[in-house]
């Protein structure tokens, strides 16, 4: 990882992803020595409800060991993304290096757009968005200066050395990136997973800069009864007042909290304890992430290739898994009025667009969102999941063009 | 129903494989050598120390020899209603002296992340006091096999161990049981299911929700309040491991089956947090880790899926039915959940409740062997006719 002394504040230095030969060699040796448990015998071959299937992890691990060409993937990443690292100084925190890719559009009317993803993702999720957003096929389509920033600790984004570094600090860091480093005084944001928290915070902290938002995931719960009795009341009477789609969403949310939230709990309380294993065992990290790709992607409409999966895993394997896990603890420990999930208790008046992808684990009744956000535009899709930019890039691009190209945002950015 | 002598004998191949993996261990990278404090003590520095000991000084063969020398072990096959028969590994150690006192068969049941070796320190005192000590590996732990299908509950464990004592070892005049962690549920189930045979139960843990019918003005002693706070702390902040183990045991197992360091950290977390300043040596931590790593930790985790926390609290046999058999509770201050006497007597025929204010935690038999063994001996002798 880079040494901060070599950087000057706000001066981006071009960067090319390069994983050490040592790590690649050690990884291969570890894969050769991989040691697998037996499948849980009472579960069907296709039943992933209690964890990743050993046969599938094994299959991918064998490909990782024998066929996967990381250098080729690295080369693709470096030729696709114009990457930099820049030193920023975050108030009440200190210096931090930020990794990002910057793709200015040649269009004179382009709007700067910051894309922020989450866990277990990384900046490479934006791969299929760059071209259509910066250089649209038609002049009637809006164009964007496209920026994707890595959360510190994700991919090649240098991990923070102080605890905790959560969405609030990331929000400050990315504002400095956009405004003070790249000179974009007004811009729009696209956020999913942690990115949705980060960009929401940016909008609330810097409304003069973040002029409109787009999300493909919203974390808000129902508003408390005293804040919005009507919305709360609807929830209480959901059996009668919710549409079948909303009822289904509630059921799924409850199932999520009942049986799928273990990873959040362990990562928010013991990220390092878990990280020892996930940073030491490539098959362990592969299994941990594969479960999420399996559960959160709409696999009936998009199947990631083996190369894609392993490249996504490499993004966290590079820094030994723990820095990504720490985000959950940082989220739980952040202090302040809009820290963590308290962010949704303050109304965000920034014009917001929201794309609903059915495979997203948590899909909410819209009135929960409108209770805390100035939701101006939404679209429902019949395909796509959590990793929208990867799974359904055309749909996401279309949504971004429609929302950000519309009159509301045009006026907001002007 | 044959009983075969057993010695722990991990293959050379397995040991070589382990040492190759240890040599490749990748410790977390600390940028700028940042050392992050961890509330559970499982820091990079600490794990690096233990890892270094593991790579350079630790000898599994030495520890294996000690286990075999101090714990006479056997295996047998036991049938279970609705499941295929299980191979059960167990310690069986009889009193050596020919005393006029009748001997009392005693079953000691471990939990997670423990193992059969937890009986090691109390065994000599118990044998000396005239107890035939039996300490099995739970199905899915150590060298016992694992059920072939889902739905194996504490009552099934109870059935296996009753058969071990009564049918396999021929203790027809009854036996006594001691349990902590999973063992405490299983012991309660044995008291409920086999009251003619399981004549007394001793527990160093007691999990239960607050009884709805407590006397309206219950005055807790300061010690009881310590215990109540500890249980709240445990339930509210320390149960992530249970959540992940009961919902995604296989995902976790894939990582910890492959990473010795991973299993070490997962183990050390509990050894540090659940005990009362017990001075764990690197050797102890590594041995406890290997007793999960070698057989594979997956089935130990899966037990949480078979009977998750809310089931233990509400629907499980021990939660639903009253245990009429005389039961003793030993309350150590750093145990995760041991309820006041006024609560326990709602679920069991509480013969005694002993508070140990001077210290001790979850692994009582390892941390406070003398105190525990003497209390057990006295209690059981008092109840045994």
Interface residues (C-beta under 8 A of the other chain):
Chain A: X1 X26 X29 X30 X33 X34 X35 X36 X37 X38 X39 X40 X41 X42 X50 X51 X52 X53 X54 X57 X158 X159 X161 X162 X163 X259 X260 X261 X262 X263 X265 X266 X268 X269 X270 X272 X273 X274 X275 X276 X277 X278 X279 X280 X281 X283 X284 X285 X287 X288 X291 X319 X320 X322
Chain B: X17 X20 X21 X24 X25 X26 X27 X28 X29 X30 X31 X32 X34 X36 X38 X40 X42 X43 X44 X47 X148 X149 X150 X237 X238 X239 X240 X241 X243 X244 X245 X246 X247 X248 X249 X250 X251 X252 X253 X254 X255 X256 X257 X258 X259 X261 X262 X263 X264 X265 X266 X269 X296 X297 X298 X302 X305
